[in-house]
Structures are given as structure tokens and as C-alpha cells.
Amino acid sequence: MPGTTALNRLKAHSPGVVTAPGRLVVEACCQPPPAPCPRAPEPTIPGGLQVRGSRFYRDGKAFFIKGFNYWSALPLLTRDGSESGVGWDLLRRDLDVLQGAGINVLRILGATEGPDTEPLRIVPSLQPSRGHYDPRGVAALLRLVAELERRQLFAIVVMNNFWHWSGGMAQYLAWAGEGPIPYPPPRPGGSWDEFQKYASRFYENPKATRSFADLLGFLVPQLASSPAVIWELANEPRGIDNVKAYRTWIDDTACLIKSLAPNQLVTTGSEGQTATPAYAGTDVVRDHRSGAIDFITFHMWAQNWGWVRPEKLAEDFPEALERAREYVTRHATLAAQLDKPILLEELGFPRDGGSFEPDSPTTLRDRYFQEVFTLVRSLMTTTPMAGLMPWAWAGDTRPPRPGQTWKPGDPFTGDPPHEPQGWYSIYTADSTLEIIKDLPMDVLS
């Protein structure tokens, strides 16, 4: 349906979608195996993004990304269930603020998996059981994209997750009969190593990957004509000790999306090299070599990777900033090998003193962001560097128990349910937002 809006697509989406409130829908038939990748190097959707060499373009002009992670947008709207409800009012206010700060791309969740009774999960989920899709979630996604189209914003739509907080690969494995999910901390006795080795089995499990391909076959065609949409395979996929299957899955899945939406861009959602690439099973060049992957992503996490200690943030800051400069510059250099744009897709830093309180200062985070923004902007002129996206938007929402994990009934902020609430959230009142607003990203536009 070329030229239709996402809201029109909502009213005329594919057979099998039932929109009666509270009912679940099942896709009637499975999609065929991925076909050879149809290449569309210059997508033809009016107003959409294109990639030519190592640059993004929009309507023939170079385009640079000044984005924001706003993963909570979809669950916020799914919870609301009404286009005129409180959730939509909050979303529109958030979008007004973000656009006022010069934001042009948002990174949102496009899918979440149940069961909704699992611990520390985003609820309600879009896919509460395998192959069943909640019409509230589907409607919320399509209306969200329609709102972004209206505002001429772009959305990187994340379709899977290596981590457990949205269901993701671990849930697909559980549905495929791989046994209970070995949840990591904060679950008592949980092990990150055990969880990652479990999740990395996803890539070679045919039942699990088939179920995910069915989800793509159900959702991607409904948004295939949207100029706003950029598809992302997963949040932070890692190969761990299953690297060969992981890279095969990247190529196969990107090819499937290209066969369903040949005029839209596709990327991986990769962290890039990470602090421990040998363990993570990631390689920013090899992971993005597929001809069906249009641009490169990488993430950077100073505290998670041990560059700073929250109790000694000021002491550790100078070395962390130097590491950040090296990490960003190294990725820009590696991207040149593939002649594809590269995006710093996640960038987070703790509040002063490691505080989780929303009203605590962000002096060091502001300086860190300012330094990284300035570096990224300087690299745009001579490398494939294309922009960056801070993590993560919370707007005017506040956690009821800062520093504790999310509980059912709590509002969603910028911190996933399993993480201390208030850790990386960026609020409307934070001075960080003014730093972001004051730093332009249109050096060559």
C-alpha cells in the first residue's frame, strides 16, 4: 500500500488480526524460509532514509542522527490501550520535548515476549505466548509509527533482545523446549555467564528462530511502506560461544526483512567490540559484513564495563573519558573497512556519586556527554561516523523506589525492569537534556 500512513495500515492490516479489545490474534500461516536478499541500495519511500556509501541521506541531503533511546514508548502505549488516554498524552508531550531538543531518531521496541507472569519483564507483552499477538500491542506500535511519521521523525524498531527483560531470545528458546530460563542477577543465585550461554543457543535452534521469523513475517509487512521505520534485528545480540551460527543468523534474518521490506534500512543492534569482544563473541566488522545490513551500530557503557566505579566516579572520570575517546575513534576507523555509516546507538553514564535519585546532580554525566558528542561530531567530517543516541528517556516519569528494581504496577522509566530504577534515566528536568539540546549534529547536512 505505497503512500498510506501507518494509521491507515492499522485499519487495513493483514488477515488474521483481530482488533476486538482484549483478544489475542494468531498468524494463520508461517512464512517461507528467507529468500536471497533483494538489494535496494537507495530506498524509494518518499521522505525515508537512504544509505549511499558511508552516509545517510534524506531527500538527497546528508543526514546525521541526533537520537534518543525511548524503549518505554511501546509498553506505555500498550498499557494505555486508548489513543486518547493518559499514555498517549504523555507520549506526545515527550515527543514535543525531544523534538525541541533537536532529536530526529528514536530507538523503540517493536516486540516484547511473554508470558507476562515471568519475572522482571515488560508487561503487557506484544506476544504473550508463541505465535499469539495482543491486538493492543500491535495497534500501539502502528499508531506510534503513525505519530512519528506525522512529526517526520525516524524510529529504529528493535525486534528481539539478547537480554531477558523483554523476553527475547531466551523466551523463544523456552518456547522451543530448551528448558527454564536461567535468569541472571538480580535473581538470587543467578549467573550472567550461564544466562548468556543459554541465550546464545537461540541462533542454532530451528524452532526458536522460526518463531521469531514468524513474528517478522507478521509485523514487518504492516510497516513496510513507512518512511519512519528502520529495522533492527535485536538489542545487543552476542555470539558468546556460538559465533558461526550467530553471524549466519544475522545474514539470514536481515535477508528475510529485506525480502519483506526491500525499501527500508536494516541494522543489527550490536554493541560493537564491547569491553571483552573475545568473550562476547562480537566483531564489529564481521558482524556487519552482510550485504543486507545497511549500517553499523555500537554501544558504550563506562560503568557496566568497569571504566568507572560509582563510589569513585570523579576519581575514575579522566581515564574513563580517555577510554571512551579511544573506543569511539576505533569504531569509526573499523567502519571505514566496510564503507557503511556507523552509529553510537547507546551511550549512558551514572549520576553524580552513583545516585539513583531523580533530583541528584549530573555534573559528570553532562561533561561526559558533551565530550563524546563533540568527538562524534568532529569525526563526521572524515569518517563514517553518523551520530549518537543517549540512553535512555524517562521524561517526567519518576521511579517510586529509586535504586530498586521495577515491580508490576510501577511506571516505566529509562531503566529496564531488572536494573536499579533511576540508574541511567534522563529526565526532562535534567541539565543533561540542555547539554544535548545545545550540541548540533548537522555539521554536513
DODREN-350859 format. One line per field, with one value per residue (C-alpha): residue in three letters; z, y, x negated. Coordinates in Angstrom, 1 decimal. Each point is the difference from the previous one (the first is absolute). Layout:
BEGIN
code <- c(ALA; ...)
c3 <- c(Z; ...)
c2 <- c(Y; ...)
c1 <- c(X; ...)
END
This chain:
BEGIN
code <- c(MET; PRO; GLY; THR; THR; ALA; LEU; ASN; ARG; LEU; LYS; ALA; HIS; SER; PRO; GLY; VAL; VAL; THR; ALA; PRO; GLY; ARG; LEU; VAL; VAL; GLU; ALA; CYS; CYS; GLN; PRO; PRO; PRO; ALA; PRO; CYS; PRO; ARG; ALA; PRO; GLU; PRO; THR; ILE; PRO; GLY; GLY; LEU; GLN; VAL; ARG; GLY; SER; ARG; PHE; TYR; ARG; ASP; GLY; LYS; ALA; PHE; PHE; ILE; LYS; GLY; PHE; ASN; TYR; TRP; SER; ALA; LEU; PRO; LEU; LEU; THR; ARG; ASP; GLY; SER; GLU; SER; GLY; VAL; GLY; TRP; ASP; LEU; LEU; ARG; ARG; ASP; LEU; ASP; VAL; LEU; GLN; GLY; ALA; GLY; ILE; ASN; VAL; LEU; ARG; ILE; LEU; GLY; ALA; THR; GLU; GLY; PRO; ASP; THR; GLU; PRO; LEU; ARG; ILE; VAL; PRO; SER; LEU; GLN; PRO; SER; ARG; GLY; HIS; TYR; ASP; PRO; ARG; GLY; VAL; ALA; ALA; LEU; LEU; ARG; LEU; VAL; ALA; GLU; LEU; GLU; ARG; ARG; GLN; LEU; PHE; ALA; ILE; VAL; VAL; MET; ASN; ASN; PHE; TRP; HIS; TRP; SER; GLY; GLY; MET; ALA; GLN; TYR; LEU; ALA; TRP; ALA; GLY; GLU; GLY; PRO; ILE; PRO; TYR; PRO; PRO; PRO; ARG; PRO; GLY; GLY; SER; TRP; ASP; GLU; PHE; GLN; LYS; TYR; ALA; SER; ARG; PHE; TYR; GLU; ASN; PRO; LYS; ALA; THR; ARG; SER; PHE; ALA; ASP; LEU; LEU; GLY; PHE; LEU; VAL; PRO; GLN; LEU; ALA; SER; SER; PRO; ALA; VAL; ILE; TRP; GLU; LEU; ALA; ASN; GLU; PRO; ARG; GLY; ILE; ASP; ASN; VAL; LYS; ALA; TYR; ARG; THR; TRP; ILE; ASP; ASP; THR; ALA; CYS; LEU; ILE; LYS; SER; LEU; ALA; PRO; ASN; GLN; LEU; VAL; THR; THR; GLY; SER; GLU; GLY; GLN; THR; ALA; THR; PRO; ALA; TYR; ALA; GLY; THR; ASP; VAL; VAL; ARG; ASP; HIS; ARG; SER; GLY; ALA; ILE; ASP; PHE; ILE; THR; PHE; HIS; MET; TRP; ALA; GLN; ASN; TRP; GLY; TRP; VAL; ARG; PRO; GLU; LYS; LEU; ALA; GLU; ASP; PHE; PRO; GLU; ALA; LEU; GLU; ARG; ALA; ARG; GLU; TYR; VAL; THR; ARG; HIS; ALA; THR; LEU; ALA; ALA; GLN; LEU; ASP; LYS; PRO; ILE; LEU; LEU; GLU; GLU; LEU; GLY; PHE; PRO; ARG; ASP; GLY; GLY; SER; PHE; GLU; PRO; ASP; SER; PRO; THR; THR; LEU; ARG; ASP; ARG; TYR; PHE; GLN; GLU; VAL; PHE; THR; LEU; VAL; ARG; SER; LEU; MET; THR; THR; THR; PRO; MET; ALA; GLY; LEU; MET; PRO; TRP; ALA; TRP; ALA; GLY; ASP; THR; ARG; PRO; PRO; ARG; PRO; GLY; GLN; THR; TRP; LYS; PRO; GLY; ASP; PRO; PHE; THR; GLY; ASP; PRO; PRO; HIS; GLU; PRO; GLN; GLY; TRP; TYR; SER; ILE; TYR; THR; ALA; ASP; SER; THR; LEU; GLU; ILE; ILE; LYS; ASP; LEU; PRO; MET; ASP; VAL; LEU; SER)
c3 <- c(0.0; -1.1; 1.3; 2.8; 3.5; 2.9; 1.4; -3.2; 0.1; 3.5; -1.5; -2.8; 1.3; -1.0; 0.3; 3.4; 2.1; 2.4; 1.5; 2.6; 3.4; 2.1; -2.7; -1.2; -3.7; -1.6; -3.3; -2.1; -2.0; 0.3; -2.3; -2.5; 0.6; -0.7; -3.7; -1.5; 1.0; -2.4; 0.1; -0.1; 0.6; -0.3; 1.6; -1.8; 2.8; -0.2; 3.1; 1.1; 0.8; -2.5; 0.3; -2.7; 0.9; 3.5; 0.3; 0.7; -2.3; 0.2; -3.1; -1.6; 3.0; 2.5; 3.2; 3.4; 3.0; 3.2; 1.7; 3.2; 1.4; 1.0; 0.4; 2.4; -2.6; -1.2; 3.4; 1.1; -2.8; 0.2; 3.7; -0.9; -2.7; -1.2; -2.4; 2.1; 3.3; 2.5; -1.6; -3.3; 1.6; 1.7; -3.2; -2.0; 2.8; -0.1; -3.7; 0.2; 2.4; -2.0; -3.2; 1.7; 0.9; -3.6; 0.2; -3.4; 0.7; 2.8; 0.8; 1.1; 0.7; -2.8; 1.8; 3.5; 1.1; 2.9; 2.0; 1.9; 3.3; -0.5; 2.3; -0.8; -3.5; -1.9; 0.2; -1.7; -2.7; -3.7; -0.3; 3.2; -1.3; -3.0; -3.2; 1.8; -0.4; 2.3; -2.2; 2.6; -0.6; -3.8; -0.1; 2.3; -2.2; -3.1; 1.6; 1.4; -3.4; -1.4; 2.6; -0.9; -3.7; 0.6; 1.8; -2.7; 2.6; -0.5; 2.1; 0.4; 0.8; 2.1; -0.7; 2.4; 3.1; 1.1; 3.6; 1.9; 1.0; -3.1; -0.4; -3.1; -1.0; 3.3; -0.1; -3.6; 1.3; 2.9; -2.4; -2.2; 2.9; 1.1; 3.6; 2.6; -0.5; 2.4; 1.0; 0.9; 2.9; 1.8; 0.2; 3.1; -1.2; -3.6; -2.3; -2.9; -1.6; 0.2; -1.4; -2.9; -1.0; 0.2; -2.1; -2.7; -0.8; -1.6; -3.3; -0.7; 1.3; -3.0; 2.0; 1.8; -3.1; -2.0; 2.7; -0.3; -3.8; 0.3; 2.1; -2.6; -2.7; 1.9; 1.0; -2.7; -2.9; 2.0; 0.2; -3.3; -1.6; 2.9; -0.6; 3.8; 0.6; 0.2; 1.0; 2.7; 0.4; 3.8; 3.0; 0.6; -1.7; 1.1; -1.5; 3.3; -0.8; -3.0; -2.4; -3.3; 0.5; 1.3; -3.2; -2.2; 1.8; -0.5; -3.7; -0.3; 2.1; -1.7; -3.3; 1.1; 1.0; -3.3; -1.8; 1.9; 0.0; -2.7; 0.2; 3.7; 1.8; 2.2; 2.7; 2.8; 3.3; 0.9; 2.8; -2.2; 1.5; 3.6; 2.8; -0.5; -3.6; 0.2; 2.7; -1.5; -3.4; -1.8; -2.8; -1.3; -3.6; -0.3; 1.7; -2.5; -3.2; -1.3; -3.1; 1.6; 2.9; -1.0; 2.9; 3.1; 3.6; 3.2; 3.7; 2.8; 3.7; 2.4; 3.3; -1.3; -1.5; 3.1; -1.3; 3.0; 3.5; 1.2; 3.4; -1.6; -3.1; 0.1; 0.5; -2.8; -2.4; -1.9; -0.9; -0.9; -2.4; -1.6; -0.5; -1.5; -2.5; -1.0; -0.3; -2.2; -2.2; -0.4; -1.2; -2.5; -1.4; -0.2; -1.7; -2.9; -0.9; -0.9; -1.5; 2.1; 2.4; 3.7; 2.8; 3.7; 0.9; 3.8; 2.3; 3.7; 3.1; 3.7; 2.0; 2.4; 2.9; -1.6; 1.2; -1.2; 1.3; -2.9; 1.5; 0.5; -2.1; -3.3; -0.2; -1.1; -2.3; -1.7; -0.5; -1.3; -2.5; -1.1; -0.7; -1.8; -2.1; -1.0; -1.0; -2.0; -1.8; -0.8; -1.5; -2.3; -2.4; -0.7; 1.0; -0.4; 3.5; -0.4; 3.5; 3.4; 2.3; 3.8; 2.3; 1.1; 0.0; 3.1; -0.5; 3.0; 1.3; 3.3; 1.6; 3.2; 1.7; -1.5; 0.0; 0.2; -2.8; -1.8; 1.4; -1.7; 0.0; 0.0; -2.8; -2.6; 0.0; -2.0; 2.0; -0.9; 2.7; 1.3; 0.5; 2.8; -0.8; -0.6; -1.0; -3.6; -0.3; -1.6; 1.2; -1.4; 2.9; -0.3; -1.1; -2.3; -2.3; -0.4; -0.9; -2.7; -1.3; -0.3; -2.0; -3.7; -2.2; -3.4; -0.8; -3.6; -0.6)
c2 <- c(0.0; 2.6; 3.5; -1.1; 1.2; -2.4; 0.8; -1.0; -3.2; -0.6; 0.1; -2.4; -2.2; -3.6; -2.8; -1.7; 3.1; 0.4; 3.5; -0.8; 1.3; -2.6; -2.8; -1.7; -0.6; -2.8; 0.2; -2.7; -1.2; 0.0; 2.0; -1.8; -0.3; 3.1; 0.7; 1.4; 3.6; 2.4; 3.1; 3.5; 2.2; 3.2; -0.5; 1.7; 0.8; 3.8; 1.6; -3.2; -0.4; -1.4; -1.2; 0.9; -1.2; 1.2; 2.6; 0.2; 2.2; 1.4; 1.5; 0.2; 1.8; -1.4; -1.0; -0.4; -1.6; 1.9; -2.7; -1.3; -3.5; 0.0; -3.7; 0.6; 1.7; -3.3; -1.5; 3.4; 0.1; -3.7; 0.5; 2.9; -1.7; 3.2; 2.6; 2.7; -1.3; 1.2; -2.0; 1.7; 3.4; -0.8; -1.3; 3.1; 2.3; -2.1; 0.3; 3.8; 0.2; -2.3; 1.8; 3.3; -1.3; -0.8; -3.8; -1.5; -3.8; -2.1; -3.6; -1.9; -3.5; -1.6; -3.3; -1.5; -3.5; -1.6; -1.7; 3.1; -2.0; -0.4; 2.1; 3.5; 0.1; 2.8; -0.4; -0.3; -1.8; 0.2; -3.8; -1.5; -3.5; -1.5; 1.2; 1.9; 3.8; 2.3; 2.5; 2.7; -0.3; -0.2; 3.0; 2.0; -0.7; 1.1; 3.1; 0.9; -0.3; 2.2; 2.7; -0.1; 0.2; 3.0; 1.7; -1.1; -1.9; -3.3; -3.2; -2.7; -2.9; -2.7; -3.4; -2.4; 0.2; -2.0; 1.0; -1.3; 3.2; 0.0; -3.8; -0.2; -2.9; -1.8; -0.1; -1.3; -2.8; -0.8; -0.2; -2.3; -2.5; 1.0; 0.0; 2.7; 3.3; 0.3; 3.6; 2.1; 2.4; 1.6; -3.5; -1.7; -2.4; 1.3; -0.1; 2.4; -2.6; -2.8; 2.2; 1.2; -3.5; -1.0; 3.0; -0.6; -3.4; 1.9; 0.4; -3.7; -1.1; -0.3; 0.2; 3.1; 1.8; -1.1; 1.5; 3.3; -0.1; -0.4; 3.1; 1.9; -1.4; 1.3; 3.5; 1.1; 0.1; 2.2; 2.7; -0.7; 3.2; 2.3; 2.7; 0.1; -3.6; -1.4; -3.7; -1.4; -3.7; 0.1; 1.9; -0.9; -3.4; -1.9; -3.1; -1.2; -3.5; -0.4; 2.6; -1.8; -0.6; 3.6; 1.5; -2.3; 1.1; 3.6; -0.4; -2.3; 2.3; 3.2; -1.7; -1.0; 3.6; 1.2; -2.4; 1.4; 3.6; 0.6; 3.8; 0.3; 0.0; -2.9; -0.1; -2.4; 1.7; -1.2; 1.4; 0.0; -1.2; 0.3; 0.0; -3.8; -0.9; -3.5; -0.9; 1.8; -1.6; 3.3; 1.6; 3.3; -0.7; -3.6; 0.5; 2.7; -1.4; -1.4; 1.8; 0.2; 2.1; 3.6; 1.6; -0.8; 0.5; 0.0; 0.8; 1.4; -0.6; 1.5; -1.4; -3.4; -0.7; 1.1; 3.2; 1.9; -1.0; 1.8; 0.8; 1.4; 1.6; 3.2; -1.8; -2.5; 2.6; 1.2; -3.6; -0.9; 3.0; -1.0; -3.6; 1.4; 2.1; -3.0; -2.3; 2.4; 0.9; -3.7; -0.8; 2.8; -1.4; -3.5; 1.2; 1.4; -3.6; -0.7; 3.4; 0.2; 2.6; -0.7; 1.2; 0.2; -1.4; -0.2; 2.4; 0.0; 1.4; 0.0; 3.0; 1.7; -2.3; -2.9; 1.3; -1.3; 3.0; 1.9; 3.4; -0.8; 1.9; -1.3; 2.2; -2.8; -1.6; 3.4; 0.4; -3.5; 0.4; 3.4; -1.5; -3.0; 2.1; 2.3; -2.9; -1.7; 3.3; 0.5; -3.5; 0.6; 2.0; -2.6; -3.4; -2.0; 1.2; 0.9; 1.1; -1.3; -0.8; 0.4; -2.6; 0.5; 2.3; 0.1; 3.5; 1.0; -3.5; -0.8; -3.4; -0.5; -1.7; 1.3; -2.5; -3.0; -2.2; 0.5; -1.6; -0.7; 3.1; 2.4; 2.4; -0.7; 2.5; -0.3; -2.9; -3.6; -1.9; -2.0; 3.0; 2.5; 2.6; 3.4; -1.3; 1.4; 1.7; 3.4; 2.3; 3.1; 2.1; -1.4; 2.4; -2.8; 0.8; 3.6; -1.4; -2.2; 2.9; 2.3; -2.4; 0.0; -3.1; 1.5; 0.8; -1.1; 0.0)
c1 <- c(0.0; -2.5; 0.7; 2.3; -0.6; -0.7; 3.4; 1.7; -2.0; 1.4; 3.5; -0.9; -2.7; -0.6; 2.6; 0.2; -0.3; 2.9; 0.4; 2.7; -1.2; -1.8; 0.0; -3.2; -0.8; -1.8; -1.8; 1.7; -3.0; -3.7; -2.3; -2.2; -3.7; -2.1; -0.4; -3.3; -0.3; 1.6; -2.2; 1.4; -3.0; 2.1; 3.4; 2.7; 2.5; 0.4; -1.4; -1.8; -3.7; -2.4; -3.6; -2.5; -3.5; -0.8; 2.7; 3.7; 2.1; 3.5; 1.5; -3.4; -1.7; -2.5; 1.8; -1.6; 1.6; 0.7; 2.1; 1.3; 0.8; 3.7; 0.6; 2.9; 2.2; 1.6; 0.8; 1.3; 2.5; 0.9; 0.9; 2.1; 2.0; 1.7; -1.2; 1.6; -1.3; -2.6; -2.8; 0.5; 0.1; -3.3; -1.6; 0.9; -1.4; -3.2; -0.2; 0.5; -2.9; -2.3; 0.7; -0.7; -3.4; -0.7; 0.6; 0.7; -0.2; 1.5; -0.9; 3.1; 1.0; 2.0; 0.7; 0.1; 0.6; 1.9; 1.2; 0.9; -0.5; -3.7; -2.3; -1.2; 1.7; 1.5; 3.8; 2.4; -2.0; 0.8; -0.5; 1.3; -0.4; -1.7; 1.7; 2.8; -0.1; 1.9; 2.0; -0.6; -3.7; 0.3; 2.3; -2.3; -3.0; 1.8; 1.4; -3.4; -1.6; 2.9; -0.8; -3.7; 0.8; 2.2; -2.9; -2.5; -2.0; -1.7; 0.2; -2.6; 2.4; -1.6; 1.6; -1.8; -2.3; -3.0; 0.9; 2.9; 1.9; 2.2; 0.2; -2.2; -2.2; 0.1; 3.8; 0.0; -2.3; 2.3; 3.0; -2.1; -0.5; -3.5; 1.0; 0.5; -1.8; -3.0; 0.7; -3.1; -0.3; 1.8; 1.7; -1.6; -2.7; 0.2; -3.0; -0.6; -2.3; 2.5; 2.7; -2.0; -1.0; 3.6; 1.2; -2.7; 1.5; 2.8; -1.8; -0.3; 3.4; 2.3; 3.3; -1.1; -1.3; 3.1; 2.3; -1.9; 0.2; 3.8; 0.2; -2.0; 2.3; 3.0; -1.2; -2.5; 2.4; 2.4; -2.6; -1.9; 1.1; -0.7; -2.7; -0.6; -1.1; -3.5; -0.1; -2.4; -0.5; -0.5; -1.2; -3.7; -0.2; -3.1; -1.5; -1.7; -1.2; 2.4; -1.6; 0.4; 3.7; 0.4; -1.4; 2.0; 3.1; -0.9; -0.2; 3.1; 2.2; -1.1; 0.7; 3.4; 0.8; -1.3; 2.3; 3.0; -1.0; -2.6; 0.1; -0.7; -3.3; -1.2; -2.6; -1.2; 0.3; -3.5; -2.1; -3.0; -3.3; 1.2; -2.6; -0.5; 0.5; -1.5; 2.5; 3.0; -0.7; 0.3; -2.0; 1.3; -1.3; 1.0; 3.3; 1.0; -1.5; 3.3; 1.3; 3.4; -1.3; 0.0; -1.8; -2.1; 0.9; -2.0; 0.6; -2.1; 0.5; -2.6; 1.3; 1.2; -3.4; -1.9; -1.4; 1.5; 1.0; 3.1; -1.5; -3.1; 1.5; -2.0; -3.2; 0.6; 1.4; -3.2; -1.0; 3.5; 0.2; -3.2; 1.2; 3.2; -1.9; -2.1; 3.1; 1.9; -2.9; -0.9; 3.6; 0.0; -3.3; 1.4; 3.2; -2.1; -0.9; 3.6; 0.8; 3.2; 1.3; -0.6; 2.3; -0.9; 3.4; -0.2; -1.8; 0.5; -1.7; 1.1; 1.1; -2.5; -1.1; 1.8; 3.4; 3.3; 2.0; 1.7; -1.0; -3.7; -2.5; -1.5; -3.1; -2.3; 2.6; 0.5; -3.7; -0.4; 2.9; -1.4; -3.4; 1.3; 2.5; -2.8; -2.2; 2.7; 0.8; -3.7; -0.3; 2.9; -2.0; -2.7; 1.5; 3.2; 1.2; 3.6; 1.3; 0.9; 2.9; -0.1; 1.6; 2.8; 3.0; 2.2; 1.6; 2.1; 0.4; -1.7; -0.7; 2.0; -3.0; -3.3; -2.8; 2.3; 1.2; 3.3; 3.2; 3.3; 2.1; -3.0; -0.4; -2.7; -2.9; -3.2; -1.3; 1.1; 1.9; -3.0; -2.3; 0.0; 2.6; -1.5; -3.4; -0.2; 3.4; -0.1; 2.8; 1.5; -1.4; -3.6; -2.7; -1.1; 2.9; -1.3; -3.4; 1.5; 2.2; -3.0; -2.2; 0.9; -0.5; 0.6; -3.6; 0.3; 3.8)
END
